[in-house]
Amino acid sequence: MPKVPSPGHAPSHGPNLNVLKRNQACHQCRRRKLKWYGSSSQSFLHTQPKHFSDAKRPCSTCVRSHKHAIAHSPAGTVHPPEPECTFDEPLELNTGMDGPKTKYEKLENRIAELEALLQEKNTETQRLMSPPQNSSPASSHHDRDSGFGSESDTRSSGSTPALVHAAPLSLPAMPSMDVSWTHWPNDLPGPDLLRHLVDGFFTFHPHAGQLFHAPTFMTLLTLPPNHPKFPAVPVLHAICAVGASYTSAVTCAPPPDFDKISPEDIFTERYRLKENRPDSFAEQQAARAKETLQRMEILGLELLQVLQASVLLSWYYCSNARYTRHVFCQVAYIDWWSHSWAELFLNTSHSMRLSIPLGLNVCPPFHTISKSTRPASILKPAKNVIEDEMRRNVFWLAYAVERQHGCSNGWALSLDDQDISQLLPVRLDQFENGTLVSPSERQWAHSNDLLSVHPEKQTDGLILYVKATLLLSKVKTFNSRFRAKHFAGDGEGNLSYNTFRADEPVDPRNTMAFIDLDGTVTSFIATFPTHLRNPVIDGKMDCTLFAALIMSHVAMIILHEPHADIRSRGCISALKILTATRAIIDLVYTAWSTSFDLSYFESFVSFCFFVAGRILTRFLQAAVEESAEPQIKTFRHDLGVVKSAIEQMAPRHRLALHLLKMLESLTSKSDGQGQDQPQARGWSEPQSSPPSAHPLAQPLSLELVSV
């Protein structure tokens, strides 16, 4: 009977013990019913008793038994030269250095490899979602190879770099797109060129990081094109059309020939058909974006991205002074400054109408109280804070471009402000970080104190930009509806008399509605937080804040210009539009005091410059008629400032070329000489004085306007 091992020899079943599986020991040990342990636990093997087996060939037990038999057997006994030790099947003899010994270890190693790969992928994803400290050399090399490097280098060296604020958030470095996709969309640029154009769009367009969440978009762009989360094709086509103006790698439409095209003409496609040239890359991409957008809209696919593509097309049409193809309508209101184009008008209106069934113009709890079989929004609920705020941003940017375009014509707007019950956007940094901001900390579009109260913790350039657009809308709506309200006896149009005739002199300035609106416009900028009254913040130009500031002055001009009598003594409206014009010129000087390139402003800024120039031509004409030489020289100089600002925006905005041509035409009619007009930055004449010290604002020496 075998001896029972003592407690000191008992095996330790620790975690390092390699216990053999069933039928893995030799036949001899199994007949003797020994316990079996693997040979990897060396410390245990040195202490284990004789009655334990391992998986060696031959096993240690059989070797000891063979030696014992030879040593203790009677003389003359014949023994086999090798111990008898047989197994069920031959197994590979593995040492500790030869790799895993069992299929379970192989599976565990494979699992460990897969976990390591997954961890590596998660680390790469986190790196993509976080802004890098410096651009990678590969990215810089790609820019140089694609032709974008020359323009990017110009912006990052020399005069422009220190004050560029076109992309508030550093874009994540994308993985290589050298993969050849088998399902790449037709007519879409190749992956490398597409990435190049998308990079340019997010780097230089002032609203790119507001219309999209840049890190998320750039990450989705790395997916295969047949992936359901890959960006919609019309969005990519539209980005290519807009981004084409920021690179020399692709072609844009050539400058217009004003010898054949009138800058006031709103249907220039008739001239385009006579041009013997193919469509430029930007024109092709815009056409493809429009085509694919309409197709997806009809099918009801990715409607939010359809709206984003529509906003992008509005930016493209406005910047490139595009006109519609095969659109015929009667235009009832066109004058020498009304730059309203059919394609832009139709596209911006369509964007606003599309936002209504998407439920973007309202926000709970301000839905209709009527019962309807249709939901308030045909979109699915947002999955996270970023998506919810992005939807809100898309609506406000669509609203902004439609209202801005409405300033240039007398046509009705597409959506009444009273039908908008939406929260204002969050700060840009909160949007980028996905920060949840409760409605109690934010302002609603229909709040009575929206334009007079600006909470410091919930105000930035984008929020003021939206407010300035709402202010423009209020002024536009008042001007458009005043006569009808006055005729109907509405409170907003009530005067001291109730009769109305077409030839009756009506002065809206006597109504309480005008007085309240004038006070709102006057106090709008005065209530800005102190740190947001200058568009240059920490040495960088905030393009969105600059636009908000200049729009508030344009709102004052649009409100008072119809009532300004330049030749009348004591006309308050004339003084107010002159003061607003001087404020716009001061903003030009502020931009020129930096190294910022004005062509990176949005195209509507050029229209604001044009409005200031148009006011100056009126004052110049009055000064010429009165032979007021000091005032003539001052107005000519200020007109030169405005023209230079518009001209600097022309390289990337064809709209600026149209406006510059129109302003030159107005100037020639007001002043035949056109002397002393500075043609470039840096002339030696001093910066003009503030409005209060302006020659035409002095009551004692003023014959044209006195107060």
C-alpha positions in Angstrom: 0.0 0.0 0.0 1.5 3.3 -1.0 2.6 5.6 1.7 0.5 8.6 2.4 2.5 11.7 1.9 3.3 13.8 5.0 1.8 17.3 5.4 5.2 18.8 4.7 5.1 17.1 1.3 1.6 18.0 0.4 1.3 19.8 -3.0 0.5 23.4 -3.0 -2.4 24.1 -5.4 -1.4 27.7 -6.0 -2.1 29.7 -9.0 1.3 28.8 -10.5 0.7 25.0 -10.5 0.2 23.6 -14.0 -2.3 20.8 -13.4 -2.4 18.2 -16.3 -5.6 17.6 -18.1 -7.4 14.2 -18.2 -5.6 11.5 -20.1 -2.5 13.6 -20.5 -0.3 11.5 -18.2 1.3 8.2 -19.3 -0.5 4.9 -19.1 1.7 3.6 -16.3 1.0 6.5 -14.0 -2.7 6.4 -14.8 -2.7 2.7 -13.9 -1.1 3.6 -10.6 -3.7 6.4 -10.2 -1.1 9.1 -9.4 -1.8 12.8 -9.4 -0.4 14.6 -12.4 1.1 18.1 -12.4 2.9 19.9 -15.2 6.6 20.6 -15.3 6.4 24.3 -15.4 6.1 24.7 -11.7 9.7 24.1 -11.0 9.6 25.1 -7.3 6.9 22.5 -6.7 8.7 19.7 -8.6 11.7 20.0 -6.4 9.6 19.3 -3.3 6.9 16.9 -4.6 6.9 13.3 -3.5 7.6 10.3 -5.8 3.9 9.5 -6.4 3.2 12.4 -8.7 3.4 12.4 -12.5 4.2 15.0 -15.1 4.0 15.2 -18.9 7.6 14.6 -19.8 8.6 11.9 -22.2 9.4 9.7 -20.4 7.8 11.1 -17.3 9.8 11.7 -14.1 7.9 9.0 -12.2 8.7 6.3 -14.8 12.4 7.4 -14.9 12.6 7.1 -11.1 10.9 3.7 -11.2 13.2 2.5 -13.9 16.3 3.6 -11.9 14.9 2.1 -8.8 14.3 -1.3 -10.5 17.8 -1.4 -11.9 19.4 -0.5 -8.5 17.4 -3.0 -6.4 16.7 -5.9 -8.7 18.6 -9.3 -8.2 21.7 -9.8 -10.2 21.2 -11.1 -13.7 17.8 -9.4 -14.1 17.4 -7.9 -17.6 15.9 -4.5 -17.8 15.0 -2.4 -20.8 17.5 0.3 -21.6 14.7 3.0 -21.4 11.9 3.2 -19.0 8.5 2.0 -20.2 6.4 5.1 -20.5 3.7 5.3 -23.1 1.0 7.9 -23.9 -2.3 7.9 -25.8 -1.0 10.0 -28.7 2.3 11.7 -29.5 2.4 15.3 -28.2 4.9 18.0 -29.1 7.6 18.4 -26.6 7.3 22.1 -25.5 9.6 23.9 -23.2 8.8 27.1 -21.5 10.4 29.1 -24.4 8.5 27.4 -27.2 5.1 29.1 -26.6 1.8 28.0 -25.3 1.4 24.3 -24.4 -2.3 23.9 -24.7 -5.1 25.1 -26.9 -6.5 27.0 -23.9 -3.3 29.0 -23.6 -3.4 29.7 -27.3 -6.9 31.0 -27.0 -6.0 33.1 -24.0 -3.0 34.5 -25.9 -5.3 35.3 -28.9 -7.7 37.0 -26.6 -4.9 39.1 -25.1 -3.8 40.1 -28.6 -7.3 41.2 -29.6 -7.7 43.2 -26.3 -4.4 44.9 -27.1 -5.6 45.8 -30.6 -8.9 47.1 -29.2 -7.1 49.2 -26.6 -4.8 50.6 -29.3 -7.8 51.5 -31.4 -9.5 53.2 -28.4 -6.4 55.2 -27.8 -6.3 56.3 -31.4 -9.9 57.4 -31.3 -9.3 59.4 -28.1 -6.4 61.1 -29.9 -8.6 62.0 -32.8 -11.2 63.5 -30.6 -8.8 65.7 -28.7 -7.1 68.8 -30.3 -3.4 68.3 -31.0 -0.9 70.8 -29.7 0.9 71.1 -33.0 0.1 70.1 -36.6 1.8 66.9 -37.6 4.5 67.0 -40.3 2.4 64.6 -42.4 -0.4 67.1 -42.4 1.9 69.9 -43.4 3.4 67.7 -46.2 0.0 66.9 -47.5 -0.9 70.6 -47.6 2.2 71.4 -49.6 1.6 68.6 -52.0 -2.0 69.5 -52.6 -1.3 73.2 -53.4 -2.9 74.5 -50.2 0.4 75.1 -48.6 1.1 78.3 -50.4 -2.0 80.0 -49.2 -1.8 78.5 -45.7 1.8 79.6 -45.4 0.7 83.1 -46.4 -1.9 83.1 -43.6 0.5 81.6 -41.0 3.4 83.9 -41.8 3.8 87.5 -42.7 1.0 89.8 -41.8 -2.0 87.6 -41.3 -1.1 84.8 -38.9 -1.3 86.3 -35.5 -4.9 87.3 -35.8 -6.7 84.5 -37.5 -9.8 83.3 -35.7 -11.5 81.5 -38.5 -11.4 78.1 -36.8 -12.1 78.4 -33.0 -11.2 74.7 -32.4 -8.0 73.0 -33.6 -8.9 70.2 -35.9 -7.9 66.7 -35.1 -5.3 65.1 -37.2 -7.0 62.5 -39.5 -5.6 59.1 -40.2 -4.2 58.4 -43.7 -6.8 58.3 -46.4 -4.6 56.5 -48.9 -7.1 53.6 -48.8 -8.8 53.0 -52.2 -12.5 52.7 -51.5 -14.6 50.6 -53.8 -17.8 52.5 -53.1 -16.6 56.1 -53.4 -19.5 58.4 -54.4 -19.5 59.5 -58.0 -18.5 63.1 -58.8 -17.0 63.5 -55.3 -13.3 64.4 -55.2 -10.9 61.7 -54.2 -10.2 61.1 -50.5 -7.0 63.2 -50.4 -8.5 66.2 -52.2 -11.7 65.9 -50.2 -9.8 66.0 -47.0 -7.8 69.0 -48.2 -10.9 70.9 -49.0 -12.6 69.9 -45.7 -9.5 71.0 -43.8 -9.6 74.4 -45.6 -13.2 74.8 -44.9 -12.9 74.2 -41.1 -9.7 76.2 -40.9 -10.9 79.4 -42.6 -14.6 79.7 -42.7 -15.9 81.6 -39.7 -19.0 79.5 -39.1 -17.7 76.0 -40.0 -17.2 75.0 -36.4 -20.7 76.2 -35.5 -22.6 74.5 -38.4 -20.8 71.2 -37.6 -19.0 69.7 -34.6 -15.6 69.6 -36.1 -14.0 66.7 -34.2 -17.0 64.5 -34.8 -17.3 65.4 -38.4 -13.6 64.7 -39.1 -13.8 61.4 -37.4 -16.9 60.3 -39.4 -15.0 61.3 -42.6 -12.5 58.5 -41.9 -15.3 55.9 -42.1 -15.9 53.9 -45.4 -18.2 55.8 -47.7 -20.8 53.0 -47.5 -20.9 53.3 -43.7 -24.3 54.7 -42.5 -22.6 57.4 -40.4 -20.4 58.6 -43.3 -21.3 62.3 -44.0 -24.0 62.8 -46.5 -22.9 63.3 -50.1 -24.6 66.7 -50.6 -22.8 68.0 -47.5 -19.5 67.0 -48.9 -20.2 68.5 -52.3 -21.3 71.8 -50.7 -18.2 71.9 -48.4 -16.1 71.4 -51.6 -17.9 74.3 -53.3 -17.4 76.6 -50.3 -13.8 75.4 -49.5 -12.7 75.9 -53.1 -12.2 79.6 -52.4 -9.5 78.8 -49.7 -7.1 76.8 -52.0 -5.4 77.0 -55.3 -5.7 73.3 -55.8 -9.1 73.6 -57.6 -10.7 76.2 -59.8 -13.4 78.8 -59.0 -15.5 80.9 -61.3 -13.5 83.8 -62.9 -14.3 87.4 -62.0 -17.3 88.9 -63.8 -16.9 91.0 -66.8 -18.8 94.2 -65.9 -18.5 95.4 -69.5 -21.1 92.8 -70.3 -22.8 92.3 -67.0 -24.6 95.0 -65.0 -23.9 94.7 -61.3 -27.6 95.4 -60.6 -28.9 92.6 -62.8 -30.3 89.7 -60.7 -30.6 87.2 -63.6 -27.1 86.9 -65.1 -27.4 83.3 -66.3 -28.2 84.8 -69.7 -24.7 86.1 -69.8 -23.3 82.9 -68.4 -24.8 80.9 -71.2 -22.9 83.1 -73.7 -19.5 82.3 -72.0 -17.6 79.7 -73.8 -16.1 78.0 -70.8 -16.8 74.9 -68.7 -18.0 75.1 -65.2 -15.3 75.5 -62.6 -14.7 72.9 -59.9 -16.7 75.0 -57.4 -19.6 75.4 -59.8 -19.7 71.7 -60.5 -19.7 70.8 -56.8 -22.4 73.3 -56.0 -24.6 71.9 -58.8 -24.0 68.3 -57.6 -24.8 69.4 -54.0 -28.1 70.9 -55.1 -29.0 67.8 -57.1 -28.2 65.3 -54.4 -29.8 67.5 -51.8 -33.1 67.5 -53.6 -33.0 63.8 -54.1 -32.4 63.1 -50.4 -35.0 65.5 -49.4 -37.6 63.8 -51.6 -36.7 60.5 -50.1 -36.7 61.9 -46.5 -33.1 60.8 -45.9 -30.8 62.6 -43.4 -32.9 65.7 -43.4 -30.7 67.5 -40.8 -27.7 67.1 -43.1 -29.9 68.2 -46.0 -30.6 71.4 -44.1 -26.8 71.8 -43.4 -26.1 71.4 -47.1 -28.7 74.0 -47.9 -27.1 76.5 -45.5 -23.7 75.8 -47.1 -25.2 76.4 -50.6 -26.6 79.7 -49.3 -23.1 80.7 -48.2 -21.8 79.8 -51.6 -24.5 81.6 -53.5 -24.0 84.7 -51.5 -20.3 84.7 -51.7 -20.2 84.1 -55.4 -23.1 86.3 -56.3 -24.8 83.3 -57.9 -28.0 83.6 -59.9 -30.6 80.9 -60.6 -30.8 78.7 -63.6 -34.1 78.2 -65.4 -36.0 80.4 -62.9 -38.3 83.1 -64.2 -40.3 85.4 -62.1 -41.4 89.0 -61.9 -39.4 91.3 -59.7 -41.4 94.1 -58.3 -38.7 95.8 -56.2 -35.2 96.5 -57.5 -33.2 99.6 -57.0 -29.6 100.6 -57.3 -28.6 99.0 -54.0 -30.9 96.0 -53.9 -28.5 93.1 -54.5 -31.1 90.3 -54.3 -30.4 87.2 -56.3 -33.0 84.6 -57.2 -31.1 81.5 -56.4 -30.0 82.8 -53.0 -33.5 84.1 -52.2 -35.1 80.8 -53.1 -32.5 78.7 -51.3 -32.5 80.7 -48.0 -36.3 80.7 -48.0 -36.4 77.0 -48.6 -34.0 76.4 -45.7 -36.2 78.3 -43.3 -39.3 76.4 -44.5 -37.5 73.1 -44.1 -36.6 73.9 -40.5 -40.2 74.1 -39.5 -41.2 70.4 -40.0 -37.9 69.5 -38.5 -39.1 71.3 -35.3 -36.0 73.5 -35.2 -37.9 76.8 -34.8 -39.5 75.8 -31.5 -38.3 74.1 -28.4 -40.4 72.5 -25.5 -42.5 73.6 -23.8 -43.5 76.1 -26.5 -45.2 73.8 -28.9 -48.6 74.3 -30.3 -51.6 73.6 -28.1 -53.7 72.3 -31.0 -54.0 68.6 -31.6 -52.3 67.3 -34.7 -51.6 63.9 -36.2 -48.1 65.1 -37.1 -45.4 65.3 -34.5 -43.8 68.6 -33.6 -40.6 67.3 -35.3 -40.1 64.6 -37.9 -36.5 64.2 -36.7 -35.7 61.5 -34.1 -34.7 62.8 -30.7 -31.1 63.9 -30.4 -28.8 61.2 -29.1 -26.6 63.6 -27.0 -25.9 67.2 -26.1 -23.7 67.9 -29.0 -26.3 66.7 -31.5 -29.0 68.7 -29.8 -27.0 71.9 -29.8 -25.8 71.4 -33.4 -29.4 71.2 -34.5 -30.0 74.6 -32.8 -26.9 76.1 -34.4 -28.0 74.9 -37.8 -31.4 76.7 -37.4 -29.8 79.9 -36.2 -27.3 79.9 -39.1 -30.0 79.3 -41.6 -32.0 82.1 -40.0 -29.0 84.4 -40.1 -28.3 84.0 -43.8 -32.0 84.5 -44.7 -32.3 87.6 -42.6 -29.1 89.1 -43.8 -30.1 88.6 -47.4 -33.5 90.1 -46.6 -31.7 93.4 -45.7 -30.8 94.0 -49.4 -34.4 93.9 -50.7 -38.0 94.9 -49.8 -39.4 91.4 -50.0 -41.2 89.6 -47.2 -39.3 87.2 -44.9 -39.9 83.5 -45.0 -40.6 82.9 -41.3 -42.2 85.3 -38.8 -40.2 86.0 -35.7 -43.3 85.3 -33.7 -43.2 81.7 -34.8 -39.8 81.2 -33.3 -39.7 80.0 -29.8 -36.2 78.6 -29.6 -33.3 78.8 -27.2 -30.3 80.8 -28.2 -27.1 78.8 -28.8 -24.7 78.0 -26.1 -21.2 79.4 -26.1 -18.9 78.0 -28.7 -16.6 76.4 -26.1 -19.6 74.7 -24.5 -20.7 73.3 -27.8 -17.3 72.0 -28.6 -17.0 70.3 -25.2 -20.6 69.0 -25.2 -21.5 70.9 -22.0 -25.1 70.7 -20.9 -26.5 74.1 -20.1 -30.0 74.2 -18.6 -32.7 76.4 -20.1 -32.8 78.5 -16.9 -29.3 79.7 -17.6 -30.1 80.7 -21.2 -32.2 83.1 -23.1 -35.2 82.5 -25.4 -35.7 84.1 -28.8 -39.0 85.5 -27.7 -37.8 87.0 -24.4 -38.7 90.7 -24.0 -35.2 91.6 -22.7 -33.3 89.6 -25.2 -31.6 92.6 -26.9 -30.9 94.5 -23.7 -29.7 91.9 -21.3 -26.5 89.9 -22.1 -25.6 87.4 -19.3 -21.8 87.5 -19.1 -21.5 83.8 -18.4 -23.8 82.9 -21.4 -22.6 85.4 -24.0 -20.0 85.1 -26.7 -19.5 86.2 -30.3 -22.0 83.6 -31.7 -24.8 84.5 -29.3 -24.3 88.2 -30.0 -24.3 87.4 -33.7 -27.7 85.7 -33.5 -29.0 88.7 -31.5 -27.7 91.1 -34.0 -29.5 89.1 -36.7 -32.7 89.3 -34.7 -32.3 93.0 -34.4 -31.9 93.3 -38.2 -35.1 91.2 -38.5 -37.0 93.5 -36.3 -36.0 96.6 -38.3 -36.8 94.9 -41.6 -40.2 93.8 -40.3 -41.1 97.2 -39.0 -40.2 98.9 -42.4 -42.1 96.3 -44.4 -45.3 96.3 -42.4 -45.6 99.9 -41.2 -47.9 101.2 -44.0 -50.3 98.2 -43.7 -50.4 98.5 -39.9 -50.9 102.3 -40.1 -53.8 101.8 -42.6 -55.4 99.1 -40.4 -55.1 101.3 -37.3 -52.7 98.8 -35.6 -51.0 100.1 -32.4 -47.6 99.9 -34.0 -48.5 102.2 -36.8 -50.9 104.5 -35.1 -50.1 108.2 -35.5 -52.1 111.2 -34.2 -54.5 110.8 -37.2 -56.3 107.8 -38.6 -56.7 108.6 -42.3 -54.4 107.3 -44.9 -53.7 108.4 -48.5 -51.1 107.2 -50.8 -49.6 110.7 -51.2 -49.9 111.5 -47.5 -46.6 112.3 -45.8 -46.3 109.6 -43.1 -43.5 109.9 -40.5 -43.1 106.6 -38.6 -40.7 108.2 -36.2 -43.8 109.7 -34.3 -45.0 106.2 -33.4 -44.2 104.5 -30.1 -43.1 101.3 -32.0 -40.4 103.3 -33.9 -39.3 105.0 -30.7 -39.0 101.7 -28.8 -37.2 100.1 -31.7 -34.8 103.1 -32.0 -34.0 102.8 -28.3 -33.4 99.1 -28.6 -31.0 99.6 -31.6 -29.2 102.4 -29.8 -28.7 100.5 -26.6 -27.8 97.2 -28.1 -24.0 97.6 -28.3 -24.0 99.7 -25.2 -25.2 96.7 -23.2 -22.5 94.3 -24.5 -20.2 92.8 -21.9 -17.1 94.9 -21.7 -14.8 92.2 -23.0 -17.0 91.8 -26.1 -17.0 95.4 -27.4 -13.8 94.9 -29.4 -13.6 92.1 -32.0 -9.9 91.7 -31.4 -9.6 89.3 -28.4 -6.3 88.2 -27.1 -4.6 89.3 -30.3 -7.0 87.3 -32.5 -9.8 88.6 -34.7 -13.2 87.1 -33.7 -14.9 87.2 -37.1 -18.3 86.3 -35.6 -18.1 89.1 -33.1 -17.0 91.6 -35.8 -20.0 90.7 -37.8 -22.3 91.1 -34.8 -20.9 94.6 -34.1 -21.1 95.8 -37.7 -24.7 94.4 -38.2 -25.9 96.5 -35.2 -24.7 99.7 -37.0 -26.3 98.5 -40.3 -29.6 98.0 -38.4 -29.4 101.7 -37.3 -28.8 102.8 -40.9 -31.7 100.7 -42.3 -34.1 102.0 -39.6 -33.3 105.7 -40.2 -32.1 106.0 -43.8 -35.7 106.2 -45.3 -36.3 109.3 -43.1 -33.0 111.0 -43.3 -33.0 114.4 -45.1 -29.3 115.2 -45.6 -30.0 118.8 -46.6 -32.4 119.6 -43.7 -31.1 121.3 -40.6 -31.8 119.4 -37.4 -32.5 116.0 -39.0 -31.8 113.4 -36.3 -32.0 110.5 -38.7 -29.3 112.0 -40.9 -27.0 112.4 -37.9 -27.7 108.8 -36.7 -26.9 107.2 -40.0 -23.7 109.3 -40.3 -22.8 108.2 -36.8 -23.4 104.5 -37.6 -21.4 104.9 -40.8 -18.5 106.4 -38.8 -18.7 103.4 -36.4 -18.4 101.0 -39.4 -15.3 102.9 -40.6 -13.9 102.6 -37.1 -14.3 98.9 -37.3 -12.4 98.9 -40.6 -9.6 100.7 -38.9 -9.7 98.2 -36.0 -9.3 95.3 -38.5 -6.5 97.2 -40.3 -4.7 97.8 -37.0 -4.1 94.0 -37.0 -2.6 91.7 -39.6 -6.0 90.0 -40.3 -6.9 89.4 -43.9 -10.4 90.9 -44.5 -11.2 88.3 -47.2 -11.7 85.7 -44.4 -14.8 87.6 -43.2 -18.1 86.2 -44.3 -19.5 87.7 -47.4 -22.2 89.7 -45.7 -19.6 91.9 -44.1 -18.8 93.3 -47.6 -22.5 94.3 -47.9 -22.2 96.1 -44.6 -19.2 98.0 -45.9 -21.2 98.8 -49.0 -24.1 100.2 -46.9 -21.6 102.6 -45.2 -20.2 103.6 -48.6 -23.7 104.3 -49.9 -24.5 106.6 -47.0 -21.2 108.4 -47.6 -22.1 109.1 -51.3 -25.3 110.8 -50.1 -23.4 113.1 -47.8 -20.7 113.6 -50.4 -23.3 114.7 -53.0 -24.8 117.1 -50.5 -21.4 118.5 -49.6 -20.5 119.0 -53.3 -23.8 120.9 -53.9 -23.0 123.1 -51.0 -19.3 123.5 -52.1 -18.2 122.5 -48.5 -14.6 121.7 -49.3 -13.5 120.4 -45.9 -16.5 118.0 -45.8 -15.9 116.9 -49.4 -12.3 116.0 -48.6 -13.4 114.0 -45.5 -16.1 112.1 -47.3 -13.8 111.3 -50.3 -11.2 109.9 -47.9 -13.8 107.8 -46.0 -15.2 106.5 -49.3 -11.7 105.4 -50.1 -11.5 103.5 -46.8 -14.7 101.7 -47.5 -13.7 100.9 -51.1 -10.4 99.5 -50.0 -12.1 97.3 -47.4 -14.5 95.9 -50.0 -11.7 95.4 -52.5 -9.7 93.4 -50.0 -12.7 91.0 -49.6 -12.9 90.5 -53.4 -10.3 87.7 -53.8 -12.7 85.2 -52.1 -16.1 86.9 -52.6 -17.3 87.7 -56.0 -20.1 89.6 -54.2 -17.5 92.1 -53.2 -16.7 92.8 -56.8 -20.3 93.5 -57.6 -20.7 95.8 -54.6 -17.4 97.6 -55.4 -18.6 98.3 -59.0 -21.9 99.6 -57.7 -20.3 101.8 -55.2 -17.9 103.2 -57.8 -20.9 104.0 -60.0 -22.7 105.8 -57.1 -19.5 107.8 -56.3 -19.1 108.9 -59.9 -22.7 110.2 -59.8 -22.2 112.0 -56.5 -18.7 113.4 -57.2 -17.3 113.6 -60.7 -13.8 114.3 -59.6 -13.2 111.4 -57.2 -10.0 112.9 -55.9 -8.0 112.0 -52.8 -9.3 108.5 -52.5 -6.8 106.2 -50.8 -6.4 103.0 -52.8 -4.5 100.9 -50.3 -3.8 100.4 -46.7 -1.1 102.4 -44.9 -1.5 105.8 -46.4 -0.1 108.8 -44.4 -3.4 110.5 -43.7 -4.4 110.3 -40.0 -7.3 108.1 -38.8 -10.6 110.0 -39.0 -12.0 111.5 -35.9 -14.9 110.0 -33.9 -18.5 110.8 -34.8 -18.9 113.6 -32.3 -16.0 115.5 -33.8 -16.9 114.9 -37.4 -17.1 118.0 -39.5 -20.7 117.4 -40.5 -21.6 116.8 -36.8 -20.6 120.2 -35.7 -23.7 122.4 -35.1 -22.0 125.7 -35.6 -20.3 125.0 -38.9 -22.9 122.7 -40.4 -25.1 123.9 -43.2 -26.3 120.5 -44.3 -27.2 118.8 -41.0 -27.5 120.7 -37.8 -28.6 119.6 -34.3 
